[in-house]
Amino acid sequence: MDLHLDGKTALVTGGSAGIGRAVALALVAEGCRVVVVGRDEARLAAMRAEVGADKLVTVVADLATSAGADKVAKTTIAQVGVPDILVNSAGSSQGGLFWTIDDTVWDESLNLKLMGTIRMLRAIVPLMMERRSGNVVTIVGNSGRQPGARFLPGSAANAALLAVTKGLADEVAASGVVINAISPGPTRTDRWTGLMAKAASASSRTIADVEATHVAAIPNGRLSEPEEIARYVVFLCSPLATAATGTSLTIDGGATRSLA
């Protein structure tokens, strides 16, 4: 299927690892010129060398700060103009027993994942509205609707992002800008591996045993791969998906307990 993305420009935050990286590479494969944002300069340099500077622009920035978001917006516009596509994938959250999670963890989770996304929406969406076209996809997470007791900072950020997605999508729909979210379930990324290692250490179990407990709750019996999630994101970034706006597509192997 031709997604009509050849020659489009895209901005992907949190694009140096995990799902964000898979999305950036998938967009390049579809013919987009992509601006990738991350905090790890070495990872970004490796991506640029792998893909080519003609296809991939990299920006080292921390979206937990307004200055970082301003840098990303200015660099993107200078390099590729107002992007046709914005994918928000920056941010992750630590888990743990609620009573032991201090303010620092909550601040980090909300300031990067929630506020980092809000900062990019605020910087880019009005420019898309002026042009009267644009596709925005935010990577949220199924814990926004299915909060886990040991993942509450991330669940709270995800629930807030779902509200922002719906409210802002309604606001801008008449201008030709489409805003949606993807809510993945457990996905085999470095972050997932770290969470499993932390849980295993806290419970004196093996990483394999901890992961098996999570997989047992997934009807299709496996974790998702970043490249699988990326395919759904890329479709929602395309002109073929403009009839859907203000919605969240859950991709978690059937783990979310809700009516289809």
C-alpha positions, -999 to +999 in steps of 0.1 A: +000+000+000+013+034-009+009+057+021+017+088+001+045+098+025+073+101+000+088+136+003+070+144+036+089+158+066+085+145+101+096+154+136+100+125+161+108+131+197+123+104+218+136+090+186+170+076+195+157+044+212+128+020+215+095+027+198+105+063+188+136+050+170+115+023+152+090+050+141+118+073+128+134+045+107+100+034+094+092+070+083+126+072+065+118+039+048+086+055+035+105+084+020+103+110+047+130+134+058+130+130+096+142+152+124+150+130+154+152+144+189+169+127+218+191+133+249+218+108+240+242+124+215+260+091+208+229+072+199+217+101+176+251+102+159+250+064+153+215+068+137+226+096+115+256+076+103+234+046+097+206+064+077+225+093+062+224+130+069+203+137+038+175+117+053+179+122+090+185+154+110+193+149+147+188+173+176+202+168+211+177+184+235+158+177+267+121+183+263+117+184+301+127+221+297+111+249+278+145+258+264+149+223+250+115+224+233+123+258+218+156+245+204+138+216+188+111+238+172+136+263+159+160+237+145+132+217+129+118+247+111+153+258+100+161+224+086+129+211+071+103+238+075+070+232+094+069+194+095+041+175+079+042+150+108+048+152+145+054+120+166+057+125+203+075+096+218+097+112+245+094+102+281+093+072+304+085+066+340+099+046+369+077+021+386+075+009+422+055+006+453+034+038+456+045+046+492+082+045+481+079+067+450+091+102+459+083+136+443+114+134+421+100+104+402+066+120+398+082+153+386+104+135+361+075+115+347+051+143+343+076+170+332+091+150+304+063+127+291+033+150+297+048+185+296+074+176+270+046+165+247+025+196+255+055+218+247+059+203+213+022+205+205+022+241+215+052+249+193+042+229+162+004+225+159-004+263+155+020+263+125+003+232+110-030+250+115-018+280+095-008+257+067-041+238+072-026+203+072-006+181+095-007+147+113+002+143+149+006+110+168+015+107+205+029+074+219+010+071+251+006+036+267-022+012+277-017+020+313-035+053+307-067+033+307-055+002+326-034+017+355-011-008+372-005-003+410+032-004+405+033+019+374+013+049+387+035+078+376+034+065+340-003+057+342-011+092+354+010+108+326-006+085+300-042+093+312-035+130+310-021+126+274-052+108+263-073+138+276-050+163+258-052+142+226-090+142+225-094+178+236-068+193+212-080+172+183-115+186+186-101+221+188-081+219+156-100+194+134-116+220+112-081+234+103-070+201+087-048+190+115-053+154+127-042+144+162-043+108+174-026+086+200-011+051+200-013+032+233+011+002+232+012-025+258+044-042+269+069-038+241+104-053+240+125-022+244+155-013+265+131+004+289+111-028+293+142-048+300+152-023+327+118-024+343+119-063+344+154-062+359+144-038+386+113-059+394+133-090+395+159-075+419+131-063+442+114-097+444+144-121+443+130-137+411+146-141+377+140-116+350+124-144+329+100-153+357+089-116+361+084-112+324+065-145+321+040-131+347+033-101+325+031-121+293+006-145+309-019-116+311-016-109+273-041-130+253-018-134+223+009-146+246+038-124+237+054-089+239+051-065+210+081-055+190+089-018+184+087-023+147+052-036+150+041-005+169+058+017+144+038+003+115+005+015+132+021+049+139+032+054+103-003+046+090-018+073+113+008+097+101-003+093+065-029+111+044-049+078+043-058+081+079-073+116+081-108+103+089-097+093+124-089+121+149-090+125+186-088+088+192-063+063+207-055+030+191-045+004+217-020-022+206-013-046+234-021-081+222-056-079+237-045-072+273-068-042+278-101-054+292-126-033+274-152-038+247-137-036+212 
